[in-house]
Amino acid sequence: MKNHIMCDGLSLQQAVGEAARCHLCHDAPCSKACPAGTDPATFIRKLRLRNIKGAMRTVKQNNCLAGVCGVVCPTEQLCQKACVAAINDRPIDIGGVQRFLVEHAWDIAFNPIERMEKKSGNVAVIGSGPAGIACAVEIAASGYDVTIFDSMEKPGGVLRYGVPSFRLSSEFLDRELEVLDFLGIKLNSGKTIPEGGAEELLKSGFNAIFFAPGTWKPVDLDIPGISLDNVTNARDFLAKNRTDERDSLIRLVKGKNVAVYGGGSVAMDVATSASKLGASKVYVIYRRSLKEMPASKHDFEMALASNVIFKPMSIVQELIGQNGKLVGLKGCETDWKNPDDRTSDNLVKVDGTDFQLKIDLFVSALGYKPEPLSGNVCTKLEFDQKGLIKVKEDGVSTANPAIFAGGDIVRGPALVVEAVADGKNAGRKIIEYLSGRAK
Ligand SMILES: Cc1cc2nc3c(=O)[nH]c(=O)nc-3n(C[C@H](O)[C@H](O)[C@H](O)COP(=O)(O)OP(=O)(O)OC[C@H]3O[C@@H](n4cnc5c(N)ncnc54)[C@H](O)[C@@H]3O)c2cc1C
């Protein structure tokens, strides 16, 4: 639970205690399990030998968002899943140790990031989510000029406007983003790059572009009543919860019944947030069973601990309104046509299981897809059927040699650490591109 809730991190003693439990495996499966190439085997060994600054360098020089990843990464599916200590005991709390090293560096005012001598080259990064930040830092640390453009007022993408603050606080994120100032990265916030905007940026003097706008359009839900008042989506709900619109959200939720539709981690974030905002009852309605629910175990447990009521094997068929305002929903239970096939396509409605719930707010949390605008920001890009950008084998180069892309706009909704991996990868490719251009 620890690495998923913005509680206090590990103390020095606890972090060293975790390091002391490490088996120091020769082949270090934990290090192979991180998409962003974080090397727990090395930083844990250094911490164990009390080379704390060395451990901090290992962590931060690899991943400028190492603290954030220590907090939000589903480590049980990544590095900690591979941890050999789990065979006879619990895995090493790798996320916790990583977070400790980052916070300890703040406490002792130690900055492990270095900037190389200035070079000629100017890069635009579109999107300040984890992919954009990781790319900008990689390039700026190499000495090039970088400007980040983002539609929102503050940087961070989903980290600031999606992940609830009880999991990742704005203060923690702001501390980690101090690296932008340190490296002289310019931030042009509140600036949406419009149709054809990437080409304009290239014409205006930028030598290369990293495009990382994420996937922010909620998946549509086509049922009667969807346009009633007090029907919203996870993106808007979670963003309001992290902006000055929070008070109006509290008024909408406090003492009311809320239904959340979906079974992913985002649905759990909405449900837990609604409960923390004082909802009377919070339902999570999910079409398959709890076993198939895609939410991480931690996020599910967090919702359970917040008294969220789960209605698995159920679908919503209609939202009921009175004078244009939501007052309830109609749903029914589902079952498998073929019990061995647990995919959504194999679900059928069960006759005679219709139910109604009295609700005041409905939040659809069925996932995200790319904004239609993404397709037009740069020309000469290729898209797949879902609207995601097609990249070459290296994972970030596009059909336009000066434009690179990564994060959710390439992978579809994924993980913070995968966005960081793409940002770093793109950063390196852009540096290669810039040095080739200089010859
Ligand atoms: C609610 C929620 C909770 C999550 N929790 C976790 C978690 O606990 N752990 C985890 O690993 N992953 C989590 N994820 C997934 C993770 O946050 C994403 O995979 C990751 O943020 C993707 O990073 P990105 O940089 O590609 O895009 P984003 O974080 O989406 O950032 C994209 C940025 O681009 C900007 N932008 C878009 N279009 C334009 C434009 N035309 N001009 C200028 N700016 C533009 C947007 O304003 C945004 O700031 C969560 C996702 C959500 C939605």
The ligand as a Tripos MOL2 file, in Angstrom:
@<TRIPOS>MOLECULE
LIG
   53    58     1     0     0
SMALL
NO_CHARGES

@<TRIPOS>ATOM
      1 C1         -6.4630    9.1360  -13.5820 C.3       1 LIG1
      2 C2         -5.2270    8.4430  -14.0130 C.ar      1 LIG1
      3 C3         -4.4540    7.8170  -13.0510 C.ar      1 LIG1
      4 C4         -3.2910    7.1540  -13.4400 C.ar      1 LIG1
      5 N1         -2.5280    6.5600  -12.4760 N.ar      1 LIG1
      6 C5         -1.3700    5.9590  -12.8290 C.ar      1 LIG1
      7 C6         -0.5330    5.3660  -11.8320 C.ar      1 LIG1
      8 O1         -0.8470    5.3590  -10.6540 O.2       1 LIG1
      9 N2          0.6340    4.7920  -12.2360 N.ar      1 LIG1
     10 C7          1.0180    4.7700  -13.5410 C.ar      1 LIG1
     11 O2          2.1010    4.2600  -13.8390 O.2       1 LIG1
     12 N3          0.2350    5.3040  -14.5160 N.ar      1 LIG1
     13 C8         -0.9440    5.9040  -14.1900 C.ar      1 LIG1
     14 N4         -1.7330    6.4570  -15.1540 N.ar      1 LIG1
     15 C9         -1.2640    6.4490  -16.5550 C.3       1 LIG1
     16 C10        -0.2190    7.5570  -16.7810 C.3       1 LIG1
     17 O3         -0.5540    8.7060  -16.0650 O.3       1 LIG1
     18 C11        -0.0550    7.8760  -18.2740 C.3       1 LIG1
     19 O4          0.3430    6.6900  -18.9240 O.3       1 LIG1
     20 C12         1.0170    8.9550  -18.4990 C.3       1 LIG1
     21 O5          0.6850   10.1570  -17.8120 O.3       1 LIG1
     22 C13         1.1820    9.2660  -19.9840 C.3       1 LIG1
     23 O6          2.1110   10.2930  -20.1070 O.3       1 LIG1
     24 P1          2.1820   11.2270  -21.3940 P.3       1 LIG1
     25 O7          3.3550   12.1170  -21.1440 O.co2     1 LIG1
     26 O8          2.1560   10.4090  -22.6160 O.co2     1 LIG1
     27 O9          0.8400   12.0670  -21.4120 O.3       1 LIG1
     28 P2          0.0170   12.9430  -20.3690 P.3       1 LIG1
     29 O10         0.4090   12.6830  -18.9640 O.co2     1 LIG1
     30 O11        -1.3860   12.7020  -20.7620 O.co2     1 LIG1
     31 O12         0.4390   14.4320  -20.7230 O.3       1 LIG1
     32 C14         0.1240   14.9980  -21.9630 C.3       1 LIG1
     33 C15         0.1830   16.5030  -21.8570 C.3       1 LIG1
     34 O13         0.0610   17.0600  -23.1850 O.3       1 LIG1
     35 C16        -0.7470   18.2140  -23.1420 C.3       1 LIG1
     36 N5         -1.3100   18.4290  -24.4920 N.ar      1 LIG1
     37 C17        -2.1550   17.6370  -25.1910 C.ar      1 LIG1
     38 N6         -2.3910   18.1400  -26.4160 N.ar      1 LIG1
     39 C18        -1.6870   19.2970  -26.5030 C.ar      1 LIG1
     40 C19        -1.5300   20.2720  -27.5260 C.ar      1 LIG1
     41 N7         -2.1300   20.1770  -28.7240 N.pl3     1 LIG1
     42 N8         -0.7430   21.3680  -27.2610 N.ar      1 LIG1
     43 C20        -0.1210   21.4950  -26.0450 C.ar      1 LIG1
     44 N9         -0.2380   20.5740  -25.0630 N.ar      1 LIG1
     45 C21        -1.0030   19.4910  -25.2790 C.ar      1 LIG1
     46 C22        -1.7830   17.9000  -22.0860 C.3       1 LIG1
     47 O14        -2.3050   19.1060  -21.5340 O.3       1 LIG1
     48 C23        -0.9500   17.1050  -21.0550 C.3       1 LIG1
     49 O15        -0.4250   17.9520  -20.0490 O.3       1 LIG1
     50 C24        -2.9100    7.1090  -14.8060 C.ar      1 LIG1
     51 C25        -3.7200    7.7120  -15.7840 C.ar      1 LIG1
     52 C26        -4.8640    8.3650  -15.3900 C.ar      1 LIG1
     53 C27        -5.7150    9.0090  -16.4490 C.3       1 LIG1
@<TRIPOS>BOND
     1     1     2 1
     2     2     3 ar
     3     2    52 ar
     4     3     4 ar
     5     4     5 ar
     6     4    50 ar
     7     5     6 ar
     8     6     7 ar
     9     6    13 1
    10     7     8 2
    11     7     9 ar
    12     9    10 ar
    13    10    11 2
    14    10    12 ar
    15    12    13 ar
    16    13    14 ar
    17    14    15 1
    18    14    50 ar
    19    15    16 1
    20    16    17 1
    21    16    18 1
    22    18    19 1
    23    18    20 1
    24    20    21 1
    25    20    22 1
    26    22    23 1
    27    23    24 1
    28    24    25 2
    29    24    26 1
    30    24    27 1
    31    27    28 1
    32    28    29 2
    33    28    30 1
    34    28    31 1
    35    31    32 1
    36    32    33 1
    37    33    34 1
    38    33    48 1
    39    34    35 1
    40    35    36 1
    41    35    46 1
    42    36    37 ar
    43    36    45 ar
    44    37    38 ar
    45    38    39 ar
    46    39    40 ar
    47    39    45 ar
    48    40    41 1
    49    40    42 ar
    50    42    43 ar
    51    43    44 ar
    52    44    45 ar
    53    46    47 1
    54    46    48 1
    55    48    49 1
    56    50    51 ar
    57    51    52 ar
    58    52    53 1
@<TRIPOS>SUBSTRUCTURE
     1 LIG1         1 GROUP 0 **** ****
